[in-house]
């Protein structure tokens, strides 16, 4: 169980990165163009979440030091 805000951010970041990988794999294997398009969209959404969480994590780390 996460104990600090940094722990929570690290956990969330790992999950978002996993989601990017899963969606990429699904996009590559999808035969239906609309499903492929959906997963490509989701990859981009998750990348945005990764970026946001990385920025927040950097702020938290900076504040601790």
N, C-alpha and C positions, 0 to 999 in steps of 0.2 A: 504494500500500500504506500502510495506517495506520501512523503512527510513534509515537503516544502513546496512552494510555488515552482521552484526550478525542477523538482522531481515531476510535478504534474506536466509542465511544459515539455520536458524530455520524453515522457510517456506519450503525450499527445503527438509530438513530432514523429516519434517512431511509428505510431499508428498511421499517421498521414502518409509517411514515406512508404509503408507497406501497401496502403491503398493505391498509391500511384503505380506501384509495381503490378499489383493485381489487375488494375484496370488496363494497363498497357498490354498485359498478356491476353486479357479478354478481347481487347481491340484487335490484336493481331490474329486471333483465332476466329473471330466472329465472321460468319458467312453472310449474314443479312447486313446490307449497307447501313440501314437505320440503327441497328444494334451497334455496329462498329462506330458510327458517328456518335452515339450516346457515350460509349466508353472513351472515345477520344476527348469528348467534352468533359467527362468526369476526370480524366487525367489532368487536364488544364485547371479545373477547379481545385483539385487536391494539391497541385503544385503551388497554387496561390495560398492555400492553407499552410503548406510547408514553409513558404517564404515568410508569412505572417508570424508563425510560431518561432522561426529562427530569429526574427527581429526581436520578438518579445523576450526570448531566451537571452539574447545578447544584452538587452536592457536590464534584465534581472541580474545577470552575472556582473554587469558593470556596477549596478547599485550595491551589490554585496561587497565589492572591493573598495 
